[in-house]
Amino acid sequence: MDINKLIFWVMKIDRRLIVMRTVGPNGVIKASEIAKKTGRSLQNISYAIRELEKCGLIRCITPNKPTWKTFIFTKQGIKILEELKKSEILSESKKR
């Protein structure tokens, strides 16, 4: 998928945008932390993470853990994140 289609795909569903903008220190993504920060259900955030992983935007760095997995952005995910920030979709004023 080209970068513009990926950006549109991420923007299409708010849970994906929430995960993209609620990244922890050092770019670490944990479903439980995002759910706690945003008030979304853990299931909703976990689903978004699975979607982003399937699309190649993030990857698991703790694949052997059955639960409480940690994810980081792939190179493609970083490109998408940068484009979203440039377009101000992920700016501070847009956060809920």
N, C-alpha and C positions, 0 to 999 in steps of 0.2 A: 504494500500500500504506500502511495507517495505521502510526503509530509503534510500536504494540504488536506488530504483525505483523513489522515490520522488526527490532525487538529480538529477537524469537523467531528470525527467520531468521538473524540474525548469530550468536546463541547456539547454534544447531543444529550448526554446523560449527566445530571448534576453530581451524582455520586463519584463519577470519574474525575470531575473537576475538583471535588472536595479532596480526594486522595492526592491529586497532583499539587494542590496548594498547601496541604497540611503535612508537609514532610518534616521529619524531625531533624535534629542536628546531624551534620555530615551526610545529609540526604537519605537517612534511614527511614524506612516505612514500616510501621507496625500497626496492624489493624486495631488492636485494643487502644493504643494511644490516640489514633485518629478518631475512633468512635467516642472516646471520652472527651476529647477537645471539641468535637462538633455536635455532640448530642445525637448522633446517628446510631442506629443499632449496629452491633458488631457484625451481624449477618450481612447487612447492607454494605458495609465497608469491605468486608471479606470478599463479597461478590465482586465489587469494583476492582479489588486487587487481583482477583482471578482473571477478570476481563483484561486488565492492563498487562498482566503477565502473558496471557495467551496471545496478545497482540505484539508482544516483544518490547514493551516499554519499560517493564521492570523485570527483575529476576530475583529469585530467592537466594539468600546467602546462607541460609540454615536449612537446607533441604532434608536433612536427616531428622529434624525435630518434628514430632507429630502435630504439635500445636505451638502457638506463640512464635510463629515464623517471622523472620526479618527479611525485608526486601530493600533493594536499591534500584536506582534508575539505570537502564542500559544506555549506551551512547545515543540510540534513537530516542529513548525516553527523555534524555537531557535536551536533545534538539527540540522536541515537542514542548518541553517545559520552558525553554528559552523563548520560543516563538509565542507561546501563550503569555509570557511575561511582557514581551515586546508589545504585544497587541493590547496590553493592560487588562486582559481577561483575568489574570491572577494578581492584579494589583491589590494593595492593601485596602483601597476603597471598595473593592468588590467583595471582600470577605464578609461572611455573615457573622 
